Every structure is written in structure tokens, then in C-alpha cells.
């Protein structure tokens, strides 16, 4: 449990540092992640539509 807590706080700290140190790169990363999620959802929708 302690390791999970340390890793969570470390990840949050890194994300905050990355956001403050490189805001343009952070925005690009978030946009890329969002685009990937949208593409995955679209692919899943196409798959389900082809099942019928």
C-alpha cells in the first residue's frame, strides 16, 4: 500500500513539474492522448457496427 501511495504522489508531482516547466509539450501530450482515446472509441464503434 505504501509503494502505491509513493508512486501516486511521485506521478502527480512529475505531472505538475512537467506542466509548469514545459506547458507546450504538456498540452501536446494531452492532445495526443485525447486523440488516441477518440480514435480507439471510433475503432470500437466501427467494430461493433460490423458485427450486425
Phi and psi in radians as a Rosetta constraint file:
Dihedral C 1 N 2 CA 2 C 2 CIRCULARHARMONIC -1.128 0.35
Dihedral N 2 CA 2 C 2 N 3 CIRCULARHARMONIC -0.691 0.35
Dihedral C 2 N 3 CA 3 C 3 CIRCULARHARMONIC -1.119 0.35
Dihedral N 3 CA 3 C 3 N 4 CIRCULARHARMONIC -0.730 0.35
Dihedral C 3 N 4 CA 4 C 4 CIRCULARHARMONIC -1.071 0.35
Dihedral N 4 CA 4 C 4 N 5 CIRCULARHARMONIC -0.723 0.35
Dihedral C 4 N 5 CA 5 C 5 CIRCULARHARMONIC -1.143 0.35
Dihedral N 5 CA 5 C 5 N 6 CIRCULARHARMONIC -0.769 0.35
Dihedral C 5 N 6 CA 6 C 6 CIRCULARHARMONIC -1.124 0.35
Dihedral N 6 CA 6 C 6 N 7 CIRCULARHARMONIC -0.764 0.35
Dihedral C 6 N 7 CA 7 C 7 CIRCULARHARMONIC -1.145 0.35
Dihedral N 7 CA 7 C 7 N 8 CIRCULARHARMONIC -0.661 0.35
Dihedral C 7 N 8 CA 8 C 8 CIRCULARHARMONIC -1.114 0.35
Dihedral N 8 CA 8 C 8 N 9 CIRCULARHARMONIC -0.839 0.35
Dihedral C 8 N 9 CA 9 C 9 CIRCULARHARMONIC -1.146 0.35
Dihedral N 9 CA 9 C 9 N 10 CIRCULARHARMONIC -0.648 0.35
Dihedral C 9 N 10 CA 10 C 10 CIRCULARHARMONIC -1.131 0.35
Dihedral N 10 CA 10 C 10 N 11 CIRCULARHARMONIC -0.729 0.35
Dihedral C 10 N 11 CA 11 C 11 CIRCULARHARMONIC -1.137 0.35
Dihedral N 11 CA 11 C 11 N 12 CIRCULARHARMONIC -0.714 0.35
Dihedral C 11 N 12 CA 12 C 12 CIRCULARHARMONIC -1.135 0.35
Dihedral N 12 CA 12 C 12 N 13 CIRCULARHARMONIC -0.730 0.35
Dihedral C 12 N 13 CA 13 C 13 CIRCULARHARMONIC -1.109 0.35
Dihedral N 13 CA 13 C 13 N 14 CIRCULARHARMONIC -0.741 0.35
Dihedral C 13 N 14 CA 14 C 14 CIRCULARHARMONIC -1.113 0.35
Dihedral N 14 CA 14 C 14 N 15 CIRCULARHARMONIC -0.742 0.35
Dihedral C 14 N 15 CA 15 C 15 CIRCULARHARMONIC -1.091 0.35
Dihedral N 15 CA 15 C 15 N 16 CIRCULARHARMONIC -0.733 0.35
Dihedral C 15 N 16 CA 16 C 16 CIRCULARHARMONIC -1.131 0.35
Dihedral N 16 CA 16 C 16 N 17 CIRCULARHARMONIC -0.763 0.35
Dihedral C 16 N 17 CA 17 C 17 CIRCULARHARMONIC -1.081 0.35
Dihedral N 17 CA 17 C 17 N 18 CIRCULARHARMONIC -0.795 0.35
Dihedral C 17 N 18 CA 18 C 18 CIRCULARHARMONIC -1.080 0.35
Dihedral N 18 CA 18 C 18 N 19 CIRCULARHARMONIC -0.710 0.35
Dihedral C 18 N 19 CA 19 C 19 CIRCULARHARMONIC -1.113 0.35
Dihedral N 19 CA 19 C 19 N 20 CIRCULARHARMONIC -0.739 0.35
Dihedral C 19 N 20 CA 20 C 20 CIRCULARHARMONIC -1.364 0.35
Dihedral N 20 CA 20 C 20 N 21 CIRCULARHARMONIC -0.618 0.35
Dihedral C 20 N 21 CA 21 C 21 CIRCULARHARMONIC -1.399 0.35
Dihedral N 21 CA 21 C 21 N 22 CIRCULARHARMONIC -0.634 0.35
Dihedral C 21 N 22 CA 22 C 22 CIRCULARHARMONIC -2.413 0.35
Dihedral N 22 CA 22 C 22 N 23 CIRCULARHARMONIC 1.294 0.35
Dihedral C 22 N 23 CA 23 C 23 CIRCULARHARMONIC -1.129 0.35
Dihedral N 23 CA 23 C 23 N 24 CIRCULARHARMONIC -0.608 0.35
Dihedral C 23 N 24 CA 24 C 24 CIRCULARHARMONIC -1.167 0.35
Dihedral N 24 CA 24 C 24 N 25 CIRCULARHARMONIC -0.773 0.35
Dihedral C 24 N 25 CA 25 C 25 CIRCULARHARMONIC -1.142 0.35
Dihedral N 25 CA 25 C 25 N 26 CIRCULARHARMONIC -0.653 0.35
Dihedral C 25 N 26 CA 26 C 26 CIRCULARHARMONIC -1.124 0.35
Dihedral N 26 CA 26 C 26 N 27 CIRCULARHARMONIC -0.727 0.35
Dihedral C 26 N 27 CA 27 C 27 CIRCULARHARMONIC -1.128 0.35
Dihedral N 27 CA 27 C 27 N 28 CIRCULARHARMONIC -0.692 0.35
Dihedral C 27 N 28 CA 28 C 28 CIRCULARHARMONIC -1.112 0.35
Dihedral N 28 CA 28 C 28 N 29 CIRCULARHARMONIC -0.706 0.35
Dihedral C 28 N 29 CA 29 C 29 CIRCULARHARMONIC -1.117 0.35
Dihedral N 29 CA 29 C 29 N 30 CIRCULARHARMONIC -0.785 0.35
Dihedral C 29 N 30 CA 30 C 30 CIRCULARHARMONIC -1.114 0.35
Dihedral N 30 CA 30 C 30 N 31 CIRCULARHARMONIC -0.755 0.35
Dihedral C 30 N 31 CA 31 C 31 CIRCULARHARMONIC -1.092 0.35
Dihedral N 31 CA 31 C 31 N 32 CIRCULARHARMONIC -0.753 0.35
Dihedral C 31 N 32 CA 32 C 32 CIRCULARHARMONIC -1.102 0.35
Dihedral N 32 CA 32 C 32 N 33 CIRCULARHARMONIC -0.709 0.35
Dihedral C 32 N 33 CA 33 C 33 CIRCULARHARMONIC -1.129 0.35
Dihedral N 33 CA 33 C 33 N 34 CIRCULARHARMONIC -0.783 0.35
Dihedral C 33 N 34 CA 34 C 34 CIRCULARHARMONIC -1.086 0.35
Dihedral N 34 CA 34 C 34 N 35 CIRCULARHARMONIC -0.748 0.35
Dihedral C 34 N 35 CA 35 C 35 CIRCULARHARMONIC -1.075 0.35
Dihedral N 35 CA 35 C 35 N 36 CIRCULARHARMONIC -0.672 0.35
Dihedral C 35 N 36 CA 36 C 36 CIRCULARHARMONIC -1.127 0.35
Dihedral N 36 CA 36 C 36 N 37 CIRCULARHARMONIC -0.722 0.35
Dihedral C 36 N 37 CA 37 C 37 CIRCULARHARMONIC -1.137 0.35
Dihedral N 37 CA 37 C 37 N 38 CIRCULARHARMONIC -0.740 0.35
Dihedral C 37 N 38 CA 38 C 38 CIRCULARHARMONIC -1.116 0.35
Dihedral N 38 CA 38 C 38 N 39 CIRCULARHARMONIC -0.743 0.35
Dihedral C 38 N 39 CA 39 C 39 CIRCULARHARMONIC -1.129 0.35
Dihedral N 39 CA 39 C 39 N 40 CIRCULARHARMONIC -0.687 0.35
Dihedral C 39 N 40 CA 40 C 40 CIRCULARHARMONIC -1.129 0.35
Dihedral N 40 CA 40 C 40 N 41 CIRCULARHARMONIC -0.734 0.35
Dihedral C 40 N 41 CA 41 C 41 CIRCULARHARMONIC -1.128 0.35
Dihedral N 41 CA 41 C 41 N 42 CIRCULARHARMONIC -0.700 0.35
Dihedral C 41 N 42 CA 42 C 42 CIRCULARHARMONIC -1.121 0.35
Dihedral N 42 CA 42 C 42 N 43 CIRCULARHARMONIC -0.736 0.35
Dihedral C 42 N 43 CA 43 C 43 CIRCULARHARMONIC -1.108 0.35
Dihedral N 43 CA 43 C 43 N 44 CIRCULARHARMONIC -0.716 0.35
Dihedral C 43 N 44 CA 44 C 44 CIRCULARHARMONIC -1.129 0.35
Dihedral N 44 CA 44 C 44 N 45 CIRCULARHARMONIC -0.707 0.35
Dihedral C 44 N 45 CA 45 C 45 CIRCULARHARMONIC -1.107 0.35
Dihedral N 45 CA 45 C 45 N 46 CIRCULARHARMONIC -0.726 0.35
Dihedral C 45 N 46 CA 46 C 46 CIRCULARHARMONIC -1.118 0.35
Dihedral N 46 CA 46 C 46 N 47 CIRCULARHARMONIC -0.711 0.35
Dihedral C 46 N 47 CA 47 C 47 CIRCULARHARMONIC -1.055 0.35
Dihedral N 47 CA 47 C 47 N 48 CIRCULARHARMONIC -0.832 0.35
Dihedral C 47 N 48 CA 48 C 48 CIRCULARHARMONIC -1.126 0.35
Dihedral N 48 CA 48 C 48 N 49 CIRCULARHARMONIC -0.677 0.35
Dihedral C 48 N 49 CA 49 C 49 CIRCULARHARMONIC -1.134 0.35
Dihedral N 49 CA 49 C 49 N 50 CIRCULARHARMONIC -0.567 0.35
Dihedral C 49 N 50 CA 50 C 50 CIRCULARHARMONIC -1.376 0.35
Dihedral N 50 CA 50 C 50 N 51 CIRCULARHARMONIC -0.218 0.35
Dihedral C 50 N 51 CA 51 C 51 CIRCULARHARMONIC -1.282 0.35
Dihedral N 51 CA 51 C 51 N 52 CIRCULARHARMONIC -0.464 0.35
